[in-house]
């Protein structure tokens, strides 16, 4: 059975490669904002512990990711509770929240890549992470999709690949 891919590979207007994901949650925008900004909420789905100083230029401390050394990033853009962008591991992450009504919010995550060949790897990773967020948002226990199957499905779909994969290379 083929893996269900939820990410889209694209080239942004400024020619940078990216992968993009969109989810709709039955929560008001303030609650979804917590999912993407509160360190304790992020711990349920984000690959690293992320402690964010919520201000433009603010520091983000990343720790606990078994595949990356502890590091810091910088908040690039902040428009609470609609947009958060920050640097992470050489990439940029953009979280855009759109209230659909008082109880529903669309979350769009765009991972602007430092290199196109990371697209399949990162796409598979975000599919796994967002499955955990989906479970959290629905009050369910997460059932992690198989990363290797997702990665292969992105490669088979023609998404750029070839970057080193921690734990496999």
C-alpha positions as CSV (number, residue, x, y, z in Angstrom):
1,X,0.0,0.0,0.0
2,X,1.4,3.4,-1.0
3,X,2.0,6.0,1.7
4,X,-0.4,8.9,1.8
5,X,1.8,12.0,1.1
6,X,0.4,15.3,2.5
7,X,3.3,17.6,1.5
8,X,3.8,19.5,-1.8
9,X,7.2,20.3,-3.2
10,X,7.3,23.8,-4.7
11,X,9.7,26.6,-5.8
12,X,8.9,29.9,-4.2
13,X,8.7,33.2,-6.1
14,X,12.3,33.9,-5.0
15,X,13.4,30.6,-6.5
16,X,14.0,28.8,-3.1
17,X,12.8,25.2,-2.8
18,X,10.2,24.4,-0.2
19,X,7.8,21.7,1.0
20,X,4.3,22.9,2.1
21,X,1.6,21.2,4.2
22,X,-1.9,22.3,5.1
23,X,-4.2,21.1,7.9
24,X,-7.6,22.2,9.1
25,X,-8.3,21.9,12.8
26,X,-11.6,22.1,14.7
27,X,-10.1,24.6,17.1
28,X,-10.1,28.4,17.2
29,X,-7.0,30.2,16.0
30,X,-5.8,30.9,19.6
31,X,-5.7,27.2,20.3
32,X,-3.8,26.3,17.1
33,X,-1.4,29.2,17.9
34,X,-0.6,27.4,21.2
35,X,0.1,24.2,19.2
36,X,2.9,26.0,17.2
37,X,4.3,28.4,19.9
38,X,4.0,26.8,23.3
39,X,7.1,24.7,24.2
40,X,5.0,22.1,26.1
41,X,2.6,21.8,23.1
42,X,5.4,21.6,20.6
43,X,6.9,18.8,22.7
44,X,4.0,16.6,21.5
45,X,4.9,16.8,17.8
46,X,7.9,19.0,16.9
47,X,11.2,17.1,16.4
48,X,13.1,19.3,18.9
49,X,12.2,20.9,22.2
50,X,11.7,24.5,21.0
51,X,11.6,27.4,23.5
52,X,10.6,30.5,21.5
53,X,11.1,34.1,22.5
54,X,8.0,35.4,20.8
55,X,9.2,38.7,19.2
56,X,10.8,39.6,15.9
57,X,14.5,38.8,16.2
58,X,13.8,36.6,19.3
59,X,15.9,33.6,20.0
60,X,14.6,30.0,19.8
61,X,16.5,27.3,21.7
62,X,16.2,23.8,20.1
63,X,17.2,20.8,22.1
64,X,16.6,17.1,22.5
65,X,16.5,16.1,18.8
66,X,18.4,12.8,18.5
67,X,19.3,13.7,14.9
68,X,20.6,17.3,15.5
69,X,22.9,19.0,17.9
70,X,21.3,21.5,20.3
71,X,21.1,24.9,18.5
72,X,19.5,28.3,18.4
73,X,17.4,30.0,15.8
74,X,15.9,33.4,15.2
75,X,12.3,34.6,14.9
76,X,12.1,36.1,11.4
77,X,8.5,37.2,11.4
78,X,5.7,37.3,14.0
79,X,2.1,38.4,13.6
80,X,0.4,36.9,16.6
81,X,-1.8,34.7,16.3
82,X,-1.6,34.5,12.5
83,X,2.1,34.0,11.5
84,X,5.3,32.7,12.9
85,X,8.5,32.3,10.9
86,X,11.9,31.2,12.2
87,X,15.2,29.8,11.3
88,X,15.9,26.2,12.2
89,X,18.9,24.1,11.1
90,X,19.7,26.2,8.0
91,X,16.0,26.2,6.9
92,X,13.1,28.5,7.5
93,X,9.8,27.4,8.9
94,X,6.7,29.4,8.3
95,X,3.5,28.7,10.2
96,X,0.5,30.6,8.8
97,X,-2.9,30.3,10.6
98,X,-6.1,31.3,8.9
99,X,-9.3,31.3,11.0
100,X,-12.1,29.7,8.8
101,X,-14.7,30.6,11.4
102,X,-14.9,30.9,15.2
103,X,-14.1,27.2,15.8
104,X,-11.9,26.2,12.8
105,X,-8.4,27.1,11.7
106,X,-6.3,26.3,8.7
107,X,-2.6,25.8,9.5
108,X,-0.1,26.0,6.6
109,X,3.5,24.9,7.3
110,X,6.0,25.9,4.7
111,X,9.6,24.5,5.2
112,X,11.9,26.7,3.0
113,X,14.8,24.4,2.3
114,X,18.5,25.3,2.3
115,X,19.0,22.7,-0.4
116,X,16.5,21.1,-2.8
117,X,17.8,17.6,-2.2
118,X,16.4,17.7,1.4
119,X,12.8,17.9,0.1
120,X,11.9,14.2,0.2
121,X,13.7,13.7,3.6
122,X,12.0,16.7,5.2
123,X,8.7,16.0,3.6
124,X,8.6,12.6,5.1
125,X,9.7,14.0,8.5
126,X,6.9,16.6,8.5
127,X,4.3,14.1,7.5
128,X,5.3,12.1,10.7
129,X,5.4,15.2,12.9
130,X,2.1,16.6,11.6
131,X,0.4,13.2,12.1
132,X,1.4,13.6,15.8
133,X,0.0,17.1,15.8
134,X,-3.2,15.9,14.1
135,X,-3.6,13.3,16.9
136,X,-3.0,15.9,19.6
137,X,-5.5,18.3,18.1
138,X,-8.1,15.5,18.0
139,X,-7.4,14.3,21.5
140,X,-6.1,10.9,20.2
141,X,-2.9,8.9,20.9
142,X,-0.5,9.4,18.0
143,X,0.1,6.5,15.6
144,X,3.3,7.4,13.8
145,X,3.4,6.7,10.1
146,X,6.4,4.8,8.8
147,X,9.0,7.4,7.9
148,X,10.9,5.1,5.5
149,X,7.8,4.4,3.5
150,X,6.9,8.0,3.3
151,X,10.4,8.9,2.3
152,X,10.4,6.3,-0.5
153,X,7.0,7.6,-1.6
154,X,8.3,11.2,-1.9
155,X,11.3,9.9,-3.9
156,X,9.0,7.8,-6.1
157,X,6.8,10.9,-6.7
158,X,9.9,12.7,-8.1
159,X,10.5,15.0,-5.1
160,X,14.2,16.0,-4.9
161,X,16.2,13.7,-2.7
162,X,19.8,12.6,-2.0
163,X,20.6,14.6,1.1
164,X,22.1,12.5,4.0
165,X,19.5,10.9,6.2
166,X,20.4,10.7,9.9
167,X,20.5,7.1,11.1
168,X,20.5,5.7,7.6
169,X,23.8,7.1,6.1
